[in-house]
């Protein structure tokens, strides 16, 4: 019944029904069937009120609406537009310079907002027409924009890492209790932020190296901008004014977390306030725009919490059918032990990324498999970052990669769906290569958290 429950949920999601209602509705339907057939004890549902209250009252998850607000404000206040213009004029004089400006601005925008959709849409609207006009390859341009947008998944402060931090903290405590450790430690969001810094920057470097290889092989597809602007004082001041606000905001938010000055929620509130101040200084914030920002923040936050509530109901029913014991036995009997079990989990998450969003996978799959893997001795920070990088590919994998939909929605007739699909495939390969590198050298993830937090 546990396996059938999981398969039916995936099938209903593929039919296009709302995620949160599907998770809760199918789980409760199976609970009713299980009660009638004697395979499920409905008294387990009595734990639901406390579980749901714990979800809503979780202080870590309060960072989600604040980070979303910060990202939406920066998106609407044209910070990215000014930054891209300055970087394009700076790097555009070199062959392939526009693509490198897209990578650089996308990284800053990802670090500032942590929202994949906002980054892809913003970069698609601003940079794709210019790239195509200059003669850049349409497929590669589309793939580069989509891949750059997904950096928001791994480069902190990331909403995905905030959600993963909460899930993994609970999983780690469960794992330690299973091992007889009755004063369990937790995994903080700051640990994941520190662990994600080097892999995130390494991924950006790999994007750039891949682009340099293409420039060497097909230089005609990566022209330099002809109308070069001389570097004078006004240009320097324009570049500084475009660069300083997002860099300062990133330093305040990320630095305060890594240095232990503020919790993620407190740092998120600083980021939200800082983004609002940037918009006011740039004279972009108006009452209608503020209303639009608040509505967008409310919609995104409501979606996240509703999915989390549905996932809590699903996981409770899944455990009631013995699903946790089933997974435990499967992992412990897996050839290769811990390595085999980890490979299986990563493969399942990668395949589910073709049909599910990262939020569903984070709330549904990770709580089921993480406690068992951690009890088998896996490092929680390494596991969290590996899952984050794996989930990052879910935005790029056809047919349901959300980054592909975002770009297709704003590109209109500029590029075709087939060109977008063709363009993202090499970047999916690069992300999988990064996972292999992190598996061979786990210190790339664990070194910085150990230096900061000991």
C-alpha positions as CSV (number, residue, x, y, z in Angstrom):
1,X,0.0,0.0,0.0
2,X,2.9,2.4,0.7
3,X,4.4,1.8,-2.7
4,X,1.0,2.1,-4.4
5,X,0.3,5.4,-2.5
6,X,3.5,6.9,-3.8
7,X,2.9,5.8,-7.4
8,X,-0.7,7.1,-7.3
9,X,0.5,10.5,-6.0
10,X,3.1,10.8,-8.9
11,X,0.4,9.7,-11.4
12,X,-2.1,12.3,-10.2
13,X,0.5,15.0,-10.2
14,X,1.4,14.2,-13.8
15,X,-2.2,14.7,-14.7
16,X,-1.9,18.3,-13.6
17,X,-3.8,18.5,-10.4
18,X,-2.7,20.9,-7.6
19,X,0.3,19.5,-5.7
20,X,-0.8,20.3,-2.1
21,X,-4.3,19.0,-2.6
22,X,-3.1,15.9,-4.4
23,X,-0.7,15.0,-1.6
24,X,-3.3,15.5,1.1
25,X,-6.3,14.2,-0.8
26,X,-4.7,11.0,-2.1
27,X,-3.1,10.3,1.3
28,X,-6.5,10.7,3.1
29,X,-8.2,8.6,0.5
30,X,-5.7,5.8,1.0
31,X,-6.0,6.2,4.8
32,X,-9.8,5.6,4.5
33,X,-9.3,2.5,2.3
34,X,-6.7,1.2,4.7
35,X,-9.0,1.7,7.6
36,X,-11.7,-0.3,5.8
37,X,-9.3,-3.1,4.9
38,X,-7.6,-3.2,8.3
39,X,-4.2,-2.1,6.9
40,X,-4.1,1.4,8.4
41,X,-4.8,2.6,12.0
42,X,-6.8,5.8,11.6
43,X,-5.9,6.9,15.2
44,X,-2.5,8.0,13.7
45,X,-4.3,10.9,12.1
46,X,-4.8,12.2,15.6
47,X,-1.2,13.5,15.4
48,X,-2.0,15.7,12.5
49,X,-3.0,18.9,14.5
50,X,0.3,19.0,16.4
51,X,2.3,18.3,13.2
52,X,0.6,21.0,11.3
53,X,0.9,23.5,14.1
54,X,4.6,22.7,14.3
55,X,4.9,23.4,10.5
56,X,3.1,26.8,10.7
57,X,4.9,27.8,13.9
58,X,8.4,26.9,12.7
59,X,10.7,30.0,13.2
60,X,13.1,28.8,10.5
61,X,10.4,28.8,7.8
62,X,9.6,32.4,8.7
63,X,12.6,33.2,6.6
64,X,10.8,32.0,3.5
65,X,8.3,35.0,3.0
66,X,11.1,37.4,3.9
67,X,13.5,36.1,1.3
68,X,10.7,36.0,-1.2
69,X,9.8,39.6,-0.4
70,X,13.5,40.6,-0.8
71,X,13.7,38.8,-4.2
72,X,10.5,40.2,-5.6
73,X,11.5,43.8,-4.6
74,X,14.8,43.5,-6.3
75,X,13.1,42.1,-9.4
76,X,10.6,44.9,-9.6
77,X,13.1,47.7,-8.7
78,X,15.2,47.2,-11.9
79,X,18.4,46.5,-9.9
80,X,19.2,43.6,-12.2
81,X,18.4,45.6,-15.4
82,X,20.9,48.3,-14.4
83,X,23.5,45.7,-13.4
84,X,23.2,43.8,-16.7
85,X,23.5,47.0,-18.7
86,X,26.7,47.9,-16.9
87,X,28.2,44.4,-17.1
88,X,27.3,44.1,-20.8
89,X,29.1,47.4,-21.6
90,X,32.1,46.2,-19.5
91,X,32.4,42.6,-20.8
92,X,30.8,43.1,-24.2
93,X,34.0,44.4,-25.8
94,X,35.4,40.8,-25.6
95,X,34.3,37.8,-27.6
96,X,31.5,36.0,-25.8
97,X,31.4,38.9,-23.3
98,X,27.6,39.2,-23.2
99,X,27.3,35.6,-22.1
100,X,29.8,36.1,-19.3
101,X,27.9,39.2,-18.2
102,X,24.7,37.0,-18.1
103,X,26.5,34.5,-15.9
104,X,27.9,37.2,-13.6
105,X,24.6,39.1,-13.2
106,X,22.6,35.9,-12.9
107,X,24.9,34.8,-10.1
108,X,24.4,38.1,-8.2
109,X,20.7,38.1,-8.9
110,X,20.5,34.5,-7.7
111,X,22.3,35.3,-4.5
112,X,20.2,38.4,-4.0
113,X,16.8,36.8,-4.6
114,X,17.1,33.0,-4.3
115,X,14.1,32.7,-6.7
116,X,14.7,30.7,-9.9
117,X,11.6,32.0,-11.7
118,X,12.5,35.7,-11.0
119,X,16.0,35.2,-12.3
120,X,15.1,33.3,-15.4
121,X,12.3,35.7,-16.4
122,X,14.3,38.8,-15.7
123,X,17.4,37.6,-17.6
124,X,15.2,36.3,-20.4
125,X,13.5,39.6,-20.9
126,X,16.6,41.7,-20.7
127,X,19.4,39.6,-22.2
128,X,17.9,37.2,-24.7
129,X,16.8,39.7,-27.4
130,X,20.3,41.4,-27.1
131,X,22.1,38.1,-27.4
132,X,20.1,37.0,-30.5
133,X,20.5,40.5,-32.1
134,X,24.3,40.2,-31.7
135,X,24.4,36.8,-33.5
136,X,24.8,34.5,-30.5
137,X,23.6,30.9,-31.0
138,X,19.8,30.8,-30.0
139,X,20.0,27.3,-28.3
140,X,23.1,28.1,-26.3
141,X,21.8,31.5,-25.3
142,X,18.5,30.0,-24.0
143,X,20.4,27.2,-22.2
144,X,22.8,29.7,-20.6
145,X,19.9,31.8,-19.3
146,X,18.0,28.9,-17.9
147,X,21.1,27.4,-16.3
148,X,22.1,30.8,-14.8
149,X,18.6,31.1,-13.3
150,X,19.0,27.8,-11.4
151,X,22.0,29.1,-9.6
152,X,19.4,30.5,-7.1
153,X,19.0,26.9,-5.9
154,X,22.5,26.5,-4.7
155,X,24.1,29.9,-4.2
156,X,23.0,31.2,-0.7
157,X,20.9,32.8,0.5
158,X,18.6,30.2,-1.2
159,X,15.0,29.4,-0.4
160,X,15.7,25.8,-1.3
161,X,18.5,25.6,1.3
162,X,16.2,27.1,3.9
163,X,13.6,24.5,3.3
164,X,16.2,21.7,3.1
165,X,17.8,23.0,6.3
166,X,14.5,22.5,8.2
167,X,13.8,19.1,6.8
168,X,17.4,17.8,7.3
169,X,17.5,19.1,10.8
170,X,14.5,17.0,11.8
171,X,15.9,14.0,9.8
172,X,19.3,14.3,11.6
173,X,17.7,14.4,15.0
174,X,15.6,11.3,14.1
175,X,18.8,9.5,12.9
176,X,20.7,10.3,16.0
177,X,17.9,9.0,18.2
178,X,17.9,5.8,16.2
179,X,21.6,5.5,17.0
180,X,21.0,6.0,20.7
181,X,22.1,9.7,20.9
182,X,19.6,11.3,23.2
183,X,21.0,14.8,23.1
184,X,20.8,15.2,19.3
185,X,22.5,18.0,17.4
186,X,20.8,19.7,14.5
187,X,21.8,20.9,11.0
188,X,21.4,24.7,10.7
189,X,20.6,26.7,7.6
190,X,23.9,28.4,8.2
191,X,25.7,25.1,7.8
192,X,24.0,24.5,4.4
193,X,24.7,28.1,3.3
194,X,28.4,27.7,4.1
195,X,28.5,24.3,2.5
196,X,26.9,25.6,-0.7
197,X,29.3,28.5,-1.3
198,X,32.2,26.6,-2.9
199,X,30.0,24.3,-5.0
200,X,27.9,27.2,-6.2
201,X,31.0,29.2,-7.3
202,X,32.5,26.1,-8.8
203,X,29.4,25.5,-10.9
204,X,29.6,29.1,-12.2
205,X,33.3,28.5,-13.1
206,X,32.3,25.3,-14.9
207,X,29.7,27.2,-16.9
208,X,32.4,29.8,-17.9
209,X,34.9,27.1,-18.9
210,X,32.3,25.3,-21.1
211,X,31.6,28.7,-22.8
212,X,35.4,29.3,-23.4
213,X,35.6,25.9,-25.0
214,X,32.7,26.7,-27.3
215,X,34.2,30.2,-28.1
216,X,37.5,28.4,-29.1
217,X,35.6,25.9,-31.3
218,X,33.0,28.2,-32.8
219,X,34.1,31.9,-32.4
220,X,31.6,33.1,-35.0
221,X,28.7,32.3,-32.7
222,X,30.1,34.5,-29.9
223,X,30.8,37.9,-31.4
224,X,32.1,40.9,-29.5
225,X,29.8,44.0,-29.2
226,X,30.8,46.5,-31.8
227,X,29.6,49.7,-30.2
228,X,32.2,49.8,-27.4
229,X,31.9,52.5,-24.8
230,X,35.1,54.1,-23.6
231,X,35.9,53.5,-19.9
232,X,35.6,57.0,-18.4
233,X,34.7,58.3,-15.0
234,X,30.9,58.3,-15.7
235,X,31.1,54.7,-16.8
236,X,33.0,53.7,-13.7
237,X,30.5,55.5,-11.4
238,X,27.6,53.9,-13.3
239,X,29.2,50.4,-12.8
240,X,29.9,51.0,-9.1
241,X,26.4,52.3,-8.5
242,X,24.9,49.2,-10.2
243,X,27.3,46.8,-8.4
244,X,27.4,48.1,-4.8
245,X,23.8,47.7,-3.7
246,X,23.3,44.0,-4.5
247,X,26.8,43.1,-3.3
248,X,26.2,45.0,0.0
249,X,22.9,43.3,0.4
250,X,24.4,39.9,-0.1
251,X,27.2,40.7,2.4
252,X,24.7,41.8,5.0
253,X,22.4,38.8,4.6
254,X,24.9,36.0,4.1
255,X,27.7,37.5,6.2
256,X,25.5,38.0,9.2
257,X,24.4,34.3,9.0
258,X,27.9,32.8,8.5
259,X,29.4,35.0,11.2
260,X,26.8,34.0,13.6
261,X,25.5,37.5,14.1
262,X,22.0,36.7,13.0
263,X,19.7,33.7,12.5
264,X,18.5,33.0,8.9
265,X,15.1,34.6,9.8
266,X,16.7,37.7,11.2
267,X,19.1,38.0,8.3
268,X,16.1,37.6,5.9
269,X,14.3,40.5,7.6
270,X,17.5,42.6,7.1
271,X,17.5,41.5,3.5
272,X,13.9,42.4,3.0
273,X,14.4,45.8,4.6
274,X,17.6,46.4,2.6
275,X,15.9,45.6,-0.7
276,X,13.2,48.0,0.2
277,X,15.7,50.7,0.9
278,X,17.5,50.1,-2.4
279,X,14.2,50.4,-4.3
280,X,13.5,53.7,-2.4
281,X,16.9,55.1,-3.1
282,X,16.6,54.3,-6.8
283,X,13.1,55.9,-6.7
284,X,11.5,52.7,-8.1
285,X,9.2,52.0,-5.2
286,X,5.6,53.2,-5.4
287,X,2.5,52.2,-3.5
288,X,1.1,50.3,-6.5
289,X,4.4,48.5,-6.9
290,X,4.6,47.7,-3.1
291,X,1.1,46.3,-3.4
292,X,2.2,44.1,-6.3
293,X,5.2,42.9,-4.4
294,X,3.2,42.0,-1.3
295,X,0.6,40.1,-3.4
296,X,3.3,38.1,-5.2
297,X,5.0,37.4,-1.8
298,X,1.8,36.2,-0.3
299,X,1.0,33.9,-3.3
300,X,4.4,32.3,-3.3
301,X,4.5,31.8,0.5
302,X,1.0,30.4,0.6
303,X,2.0,27.9,-2.1
304,X,5.1,26.8,-0.1
305,X,3.2,26.3,3.2
306,X,0.2,24.6,1.6
307,X,2.5,22.1,-0.1
308,X,4.3,21.6,3.2
309,X,1.0,20.9,5.0
310,X,0.0,18.4,2.2
311,X,3.4,16.7,2.4
312,X,3.0,16.4,6.2
313,X,-0.3,14.5,5.8
314,X,1.2,12.4,3.1
315,X,4.3,11.4,5.1
316,X,2.2,10.5,8.1
317,X,-0.1,8.2,6.1
318,X,3.0,6.8,4.3
319,X,4.6,5.9,7.6
320,X,1.3,4.4,8.8
321,X,1.4,1.9,5.9
322,X,4.9,0.9,6.9
323,X,6.6,2.8,4.2
324,X,9.5,3.9,6.4
325,X,10.3,0.3,7.4
326,X,10.1,-0.7,3.7
327,X,12.7,2.0,2.8
328,X,14.9,1.1,5.7
329,X,15.0,-2.6,4.7
330,X,15.6,-1.6,1.1
331,X,18.6,0.6,1.9
332,X,20.1,-1.9,4.3
333,X,19.8,-4.7,1.8
334,X,21.1,-2.6,-1.1
335,X,24.3,-3.9,-2.8
336,X,27.1,-1.5,-2.0
337,X,25.8,-0.5,1.4
338,X,25.8,3.2,2.0
339,X,27.2,4.1,-1.4
340,X,24.6,2.0,-3.2
341,X,21.8,3.5,-1.1
342,X,23.0,7.0,-1.7
343,X,23.3,6.4,-5.5
344,X,19.7,5.0,-5.5
345,X,18.4,8.1,-3.7
346,X,20.2,10.5,-6.0
347,X,18.9,8.6,-9.0
348,X,15.3,8.7,-7.8
349,X,15.5,12.4,-7.0
350,X,16.9,13.1,-10.4
351,X,14.2,11.1,-12.2
352,X,11.4,12.6,-10.0
353,X,12.8,16.0,-11.0
354,X,11.4,15.3,-14.5
355,X,7.8,15.4,-13.1
356,X,7.9,17.1,-9.7
357,X,9.0,20.5,-8.4
358,X,11.8,20.9,-5.9
359,X,9.4,21.8,-3.1
360,X,7.4,18.6,-3.5
361,X,10.6,16.5,-3.6
362,X,12.0,18.4,-0.6
363,X,8.9,17.9,1.5
364,X,7.8,14.4,0.4
365,X,10.9,12.4,-0.6
366,X,13.7,13.9,1.6
367,X,11.9,13.3,5.0
368,X,11.5,9.6,4.0
369,X,15.0,8.8,2.9
370,X,17.2,11.3,4.8
371,X,16.9,9.8,8.4
372,X,17.9,6.4,7.1
373,X,20.9,7.6,5.1
374,X,22.1,9.8,8.0
375,X,21.7,6.9,10.5
376,X,23.9,4.9,8.1
377,X,26.6,7.5,8.7
378,X,26.3,10.0,5.9
379,X,27.3,13.6,6.6
380,X,24.2,15.7,6.8
381,X,25.7,18.9,5.2
382,X,27.1,16.9,2.3
383,X,23.8,15.1,1.8
384,X,21.9,18.5,1.9
385,X,24.1,20.1,-0.8
386,X,24.1,17.0,-3.0
387,X,20.3,17.0,-2.9
388,X,20.2,20.7,-3.6
389,X,22.5,20.3,-6.7
390,X,20.4,17.4,-7.8
391,X,17.2,19.3,-7.3
392,X,18.7,22.1,-9.4
393,X,18.7,19.8,-12.4
394,X,14.9,19.4,-12.0
395,X,14.5,23.0,-13.3
396,X,16.3,22.1,-16.5
397,X,15.1,18.6,-17.3
398,X,12.4,18.3,-20.0
399,X,9.5,18.0,-20.2
400,X,8.5,19.7,-16.9
401,X,11.6,21.8,-16.1
402,X,10.2,25.0,-14.7
403,X,13.1,27.1,-15.9
404,X,12.2,26.0,-19.5
405,X,8.6,27.1,-19.0
406,X,9.6,30.5,-17.5
407,X,11.9,31.3,-20.5
408,X,9.4,30.0,-23.0
409,X,6.8,32.2,-21.5
410,X,8.8,35.4,-22.0
411,X,10.7,34.5,-25.1
412,X,7.6,34.5,-27.3
413,X,8.8,33.8,-30.9
414,X,12.5,34.5,-30.2
415,X,13.4,30.8,-29.6
416,X,11.5,27.6,-30.0
417,X,10.9,24.9,-27.4
418,X,13.2,22.5,-29.2
419,X,16.0,25.1,-29.1
420,X,15.5,25.6,-25.4
421,X,15.6,21.9,-24.7
422,X,18.7,21.5,-26.9
423,X,20.5,24.4,-25.1
424,X,19.9,23.1,-21.6
425,X,21.2,19.6,-22.1
426,X,24.9,20.5,-21.8
427,X,24.2,22.4,-18.6
428,X,22.4,19.5,-17.1
429,X,25.5,17.4,-17.9
430,X,27.7,20.1,-16.2
431,X,25.5,19.9,-13.1
432,X,25.8,16.1,-13.0
433,X,29.5,16.4,-13.4
434,X,29.6,18.7,-10.4
435,X,27.8,16.1,-8.4
436,X,30.5,13.6,-9.4
437,X,33.2,16.0,-8.3
438,X,31.5,16.6,-5.0
439,X,31.2,12.9,-4.5
440,X,34.9,12.3,-5.1
441,X,36.0,15.4,-3.0
442,X,33.3,15.9,-0.3
443,X,35.7,18.4,1.4
444,X,34.5,20.9,-1.2
445,X,31.3,20.9,0.8
446,X,32.3,20.2,4.3
447,X,35.5,22.3,4.6
448,X,34.0,25.7,4.9
449,X,31.3,24.8,7.5
450,X,34.0,23.1,9.6
451,X,36.2,26.2,9.5
452,X,33.3,28.6,10.4
453,X,31.4,26.5,12.9
454,X,34.1,24.0,14.1
